[in-house]
Amino acid sequence: EEQKRLLRIRPDQPQNPKILKIAIIGAPNAGKSTLSNQLLGRKVFPVSKKVHTTRCKARGVVTYEDTQLIILDTPGLTNPHKAKRHKLEEAMLTDPWDSMKHADLVLVLVDVSDHWTRNSLSKEVLKCLSQFPQIPSVLVLNKVDLLKNKVILLELVNELTEGIVNGKKLEARSAFKHSSSSSAKSSLQTARAPQPANRGAPESHCQQETDRAPEGSGLDSSSGRWASESSLGTEEAQGPKCYGPRDLEDRKGWPCFQEIFMLAALHGEEVDTLKRYLLMQAKPGPWKYHSGVLTSQSPQEICDNIIREKILEYLPLEVPYGVTQVTEMWEEGPSGELLIVQNLLVPRKSHMMMLIGRGGKVISRIAQEAGQDLMNVFLCDIRLKLKVDLKT
């Protein structure tokens, strides 16, 4: 009831409010929801190793002093063929695009630990960026802790940005030839133009004219953010003003990123660096949510998402995508605890047996872990009961 009230009432406003709406896009399982949870400081979005854990767009709200960040956590960008294979809703195809329409800034998340996909942005991501060239974009390299050879990050930067960041052409020199495979990320450098002081309306980075980046700055060893360094040359580079479908066919990177960040969202490494940057990018404007709101989701939606996360984690292959969740009870107990009963409907008896597990071990484990997560979210005792039935 408190969550419903906070979402319904008019937001409280500081004297000089600032706001920034951020869309996080990327391939499925890049870590978008994990990053969103870290920025929020609480787990409100579902996370699992399976693709398409996030099934619809949801908003997270970070309120810090006079600034509010609206985080638009979106489903992984996919195509109609893959959506049909995973029995995904139509919203899975349209929600990321809808989020982009409302964003002031877009974070493009890339899983650098996946050697199959890390060398290029997906066609869906490139198409999304090309459709909204007026929205400033930032490249976020995630899961850098899983890379033994950190020098790979420099190669990825060159490929994913086409050697251009904030209108500057990157030119690696001999400083990287003698780097060891165990180099710390502070040995990786790239060129970056200084951020403009003006916080006016966002302008397409591809259409900006930028000044030459100053020499002598570098990637701070305490920061996951790229900066310019004298061991790297910079040249003026004009990115194309717009791209058509044919221009994207052979393209692997995007030359219009204005910043690059490296982090490990799962462990929270360098997430604060990104958060500080986002707070600095906020522009004057009224808050959209009350300062007490953490997410636009209802408690029931949070509950459904967390239970589905556990189902995805413990069931093989594509079985979880056919599960339908029906909440049969949601009420407060005599001691203030939350009583939840949910029925999980599956299409086949074999799926039913897998979900229950031998001696009920699988369903019991799902209920136990989901109940613990719900306690951490709602900050109260949870009594969760899960039942499994066949769909009629």
N, C-alpha and C positions, 0 to 999 in steps of 0.2 A: 504493500500500500504506500509506503514511503517513497519507493522508486517511482510509482505511478504519479504520485503527487509532485515530485521534483521534475518529472518530465512534462507535467501539465502546466505548472505555474510559470510565470514570466521570469526569465533569468535575472539574477542579481547582477548589477553592473558596477565596476569600479569607476573612478573618476575619469580615467583615460583608457578605456578598454582597447585591447589589441587582439587580433584573431588570425589564425592561419588554418586553412583546410588542406589536409594532406592526403593524397591518394597513394597507397602503396600497391604497386603492381609488380608482376613477375611471373615466371613459370610456376606451375604447381609444385609445392613442396620446397620452395626457395627459402622459406622461413618468415613469411610475411606476418603471420599471426604471432609467432614467437617474438618478433621485433615489436609488434604492437603491444603485446603484454608487457615487455620490458619498458617501453616508453610510458605505459600506464602505471607500472609499479605493482600491478595485481593481475592475476590470470583471469581474464574474462572472455578470451577467444580460444576456441578449441585448437589443440596442437597434436599432431601425430606424424609418424613417418610415412603414412600412406598419402597419396595425392588426393586432392579435392576434399580435404577435411572441412574447410570453410565452404559452405554451400550457398551463402547469400552475403550481401554487403552488410556490414555492421559498423557502428561508429563508436569509437572510444574518445573520451574527453580528458584532456590534461589541462588542469587549471593551475597556473603558477603566477602568483602576485597579480599583475594586471593583464596577463596574457592567457589566452585559451587556445589550445591546439585541438583541432577536430581531426581524429585519425580515421580515415575511411579504409577499414580492412576489407579487402575484396577477395573473391574466389580467384584461383590461379587462372590466368588467361589460357583458354583452350579453344579448340575448333569444334564444329558440329559433329564430326566423326568420332572424336574422343568423348564428347559429351554423351553421345548415344551409347557408346560402349560401356560407359560407367553409369548409365541410367541417371544422368544428371538433369536437373530441372532447367527450363529455359532461362531462368534467372542467372544461371552460371555463365551464360554467354553474354547477357546484357548488363549485369551489375557492374563489372569493371568499367565499361564504357560510360555508364551513368555516373559513376564516382568521378571519372575524369572531368565530366562536364561541370562539376561543382568544386573542383580542386583549385587551390591557389599555387600548389607545388606538388610535383609527383616524384616519389622515390621509386627508382627501378632497382629491384633486389635481384642479385645474381648469386647463386650457390657456387662458390669457387671450388668446392670439394668434389663436384660432379664433373669429371673430366670429359664426359660425353657432351655436355651442354654448355660448359663455362666459356668456351671460346667465341661464342656468338650470342647475340640477343635473339630470342625466338621471333618468328615472323609475326606472331600476335602482338608481342610487345612493340616491335618496330612499327606495326600498323597503328597501334594505339598512339604512340608518340607522334607519328606523322599526321594523324588526324587532329591533334591538339598542339601544334607547334608554338602557340602563344603561351602555353603553361611552362614555367621554368621546371627543368628536370635535374635530378641529382642521381648519380650512380652509387649504389651501395653494394660493396662486395662483402657477402656474408660467409660465415664459417671459415674464416681465415686461419683459425686455430688448428684446423685439420690439414693444413698445408705444411709439409716438412720443408719444402724448398720455397722460401718466401719470394725469391726472385721471379717466380712464375707470375706473381701479382703485377709486376711491371709489364710483362708481356700481355697479360690480360687487359690491363689499362689501355695499352696501345691498340689492341684489337677491338675492344668494346667501345672506345671513343673515336676510333679511326685516327688516333694521334692528335685529337683536338679537344681541349678542355677550356671552356669559357672563352672561345674565340682565339685561343693560342695554339699554335702547332708545337707538339712535343718532339724533342730531338734528343734521344739518349746518346750519351758519349761514353768514353772508355771507363768511366767510373764504375760501370756495371760489369765489365769484362772479368774483373778479378773478384767478384762477389762470391762468397762461399755459399753452399746450399743451405747452411744454417743461419744465414744472415737475418738479423732482426729487421722488423719492418721499418726501423728508423734509417736503414741503409737504402730504402727505396724512395726515389724522388721523382717528381714530375713537375711540370710547369703549370702554374695557375695564375690567372689574372686576379688582381685584388677585387674584393666585393665592392660594388658601388655603395656609397653612403646613403643615396636616395632610396627611400622605402616607398616610392610611388607605385602606381599600377604595374603589375608584372608585364614584362615585354618578352617576346620570343627571343631566347638566347641566340637562335640562329640569325636573328635580324638585328642584333646589337652590333655596334661598333665599339671595340674595346681598345684600351691603351696597352702598351707593352708592359709585361709583367716585370717587376723589379727583381734584380739579382740579389742573392745573399740570403734569401729566406729558405726554409727547408721543412721537411716533414718532422714535426716534433715527435720525439720518441714517446711522449706521453699522450699523443693524439693519434686518432685513426683517420686523420684528414690529410689529404694531399696538399702540398704547397710547392712553390717554385724553388729551385736550387741552382746555384751557379754551375753545377756539373751537367745541367740540362739546358739546351738552347731553346729559345722561344721565337716563334715567328708569327706574324699576323696571319690569321687564317679565316677566310670567310666561309661559313657553312652555308649550304644551299638554303634558300628561303622557304622552300616547300618541297615535298616529295610526292610523286605519283606512285601508283601501284607498280609500275615497271621499274622505278628507281629502287624499290625495296627488294626486288627479286634476288639480287646478288649481294645485298648489303648485309653485313654482319654486326656492325656497330652503329653508334649514333654520335655524330660530331657536335651535338648541341648541349651536352651536360655542362652545368655550371660549377659543379663540385663533385668530388669523389670521396667516399668514406669507406674505410675498411673496419669490419667489426666481427664479433662472434656473438650473435644475438642470444643464443642458448645460455651462455654464461654471463651475459651482460657486459662483455668487454667492449669498451669504446662507445657504448650506447649513450652514455652521458654526453660525450662529445657531439654526437649527432643531435641529441635533444637540445643542447645549448644553441646549436646552429639554427634549429627549427624555431626556437623561441625568438632568436634575433631576426628571423625573416617575417615575423608576424607584423601585420599592418593595422593601423587604426580602424576600428569597427566594433560594433556591439557583439557581445557574447551570444552564442546560440543556445547554450544550456546553462542551467543553474550550476554554481560552483560545486554543489554537492553531488552532481551527476558524474559517474565514471564511465557509463556506457548507455547507448540508446536502446539496448536490448532489454526486454522484460526479463524478470527472474525465471520465468518458464523457458524462455529461449536460451538463456544461459545454461539452465539445467539440461535441456535437450542436447545442446552442443557438447557439454562435458561428457554426458553418457555416450553420445555417438563417437566421441574421441576415443573412449575406452574400447568400444566395439570395434572400431577401425584398427586399434592396436593389437587386439587379441584374436581377430578372425582372419583367415587366410584369403589372399587374393581379393576378388571383387564381391565376396559374400556380403560384407557390411553394407554395400550400396543398395541392397534390396530390402533392408530393414526399415520398417515404419514404426515410429514411436507414438504411443497414445498415453497421455497422462490421465490416470483414473482418479487419483487423489492428490490434493495439494492443500494442506490445512495446517494450522498451528496446533501443536499438542498442548497438554495441560501445563507443562513445565517450560513452555516457550520454544520447544524444539519444532522443527519443520518436518511434517510427515508427508512423504512423497511416494506414490505408487505409480509405476509406469509399466505399461504392457508393450513388449517388443514383438511386432508381427513380422514373420518371415514367410517367403513364398514356398519353401520346400521343407520337407521333414528332415532331410539331411542337414540343411542349414540350422534347423531347430536343435538337432543333436549337437552340432558343433558349438552353437551359442551357449547351450546349457553346460556342455562338457561332461567328462566322466565324473559321476558323483556330484554334479552341480558345481564343480570347481571353477569353471570359466566364468559363469554368470555371477558367482559369489565374489570372485576377484574383481570383476567389473563394478559390481555394486559397492564393494568396499572402497576401491580407489576413487570412483566417482563421488561417493559420499564424502570422502576426505577433502577432495577438491572443492566441493560445494560448501563445506564448512569454512574453508579458507576464503571463499568468495563472499558468502552471506554472513560470516562471523557469528554463526549460531550453530547449535547442535542439529544434525541432520539424521533422520531415520529414512533410509531409502530402500524400497523393495522393488525388485525387477521381476516381471513375469514374462514368459516366452510362449507365444501361441502361433499357430499357422494362420496366414491370411485366408479369409473366406472369400 
